[in-house]
């Protein structure tokens, strides 16, 4: 077992990732929070112990022209690649979906868009202990 950051710190860093993306978009881009919820990490991919959580926040970004979505994806992808993110998936041109993971802290972030004006950004933390330390063992 390893110590982790707290759930509160994970939520703060998830928000920082989202706002870093928005800073790359035109100033008229407007965020609308869609979901902000911790999830149990009881079946984590790292086979770690139960009791941990992940923070996941999603936003819809309004007031951007759909014709420019691909250019925004390109700008964000380039920024991620120069800021220590690994691109996990770029489904374009079939689907407007881009997914990356920070190489230092394993936080993940994705962009999704559709042709009816939906543009979304979702960021998720790795598994963390709610209080930042392992749960006591019985």
N, C-alpha and C positions, 0 to 999 in steps of 0.2 A: 504494500500500500504506500501511496505517496501523498504528501500534502498537496493541496491545490489552492487556487485562489478561491475566494468566497463566491457564493451565488450572486451576491450584490455586485461584486467586482466583475464577474462574468457578464452580467446584464449591462453594466456600464461600457464594457469593451465591445459588446455586440452593438450597442448604440453608436459607439465611435466608428466602427466599421461601416455602418449604414450612412452616417453623416459624412464620412470620407468620400463615399460614392456620390452622394448628393452634391458635394462641393465641386465635383467634376462636371456637373450638368448646368445648363443655363439657369440664371438666377430666378426665372419664373417658375422653375420646378417646385411643386408644392407636395409635401408629404402628408399622407393620411395613414395613421397607424391602423393596421388590420388585426394583428394578433401579437400579443406579448405574454408568453406563458412559459413557465418552467415545465419540463417534461422529466419524468422518472428515467433514470438511466439504469434500470434493473437488468437489462439484457444488452449491456454495452458491447460494442465490437472489440474492445480491448480485453474482454473477459475479466474485467475488474469486479470488485465487490459491490453488493447492493447498497442502496442508500444515497447514491450520487444523483445529480440532476444535470440537465443541460438547459441553458437559456436560449430561447429562440424568439426572435422578433421579426415581424414582417410588416412592410409598408407598401402602399400603392403610391406611385408618384404620378401626380396629375400635371396638366398644363404643358405637356411636351408633345410636339407633332409626331404622330406615328411614322411618318416618312423618314424621320431622322433617327429612329430607334437603333438601326444597325450602326450608325456612326457613333452613337452614345455607347453602345456595347464595345465597339473598337477602342474608344478612348478609355473606358474603364478597364478593359482587358489589358491594355498597354500599361496603365497605371499599376494594376495588380502585379504584372510581371516585373516591373521595376521596383516594387515595394515588397519583395520577398513572398509573393503568393505563387502557388503552383496551380495552374489551370487543370482542373479535374475533368471538365467536360465543356465543350463548345459545340452545341448541336446545330448551329447555323450552317447552311441556310434552311435546312428542313424545319427546325423549330428555333424560336428566339429564346434560347436558354444558355446561360453561361454560369459555371460553378467553379469556385476556387477555394483553396485552403492556404492559410498562412503557414509558412514553413517553420516559424518560430514557436507559435503557440497553439496550432491546430484549430483555430477558429475558422469556420467556413462561412462563405457568403455566396449568394447566387442572385442572378438577374433573370427575370422571366418577362416576356412581353407577348402581346398578341395583336392581331391586325384590327381589333375593334377599340384600340386605345388603352388597353391595360398594360401598365409597366410596373413591375414589382421588384422589390429588393428584400431579401431574406438573409438574416445572419444568425448563426448558431454557434454556441460555445461547445468546447469539448466537455466531457463529464467532469463535474466538480463536486466537492463536498459542500453542502449548504453553508456550513460555518467555516469552511476552508481547512479543515483538518479531518483526518479519518474518524469515522464513528468508532466509539469504544467497542472493543471485542468482548463478547460474553463467553 
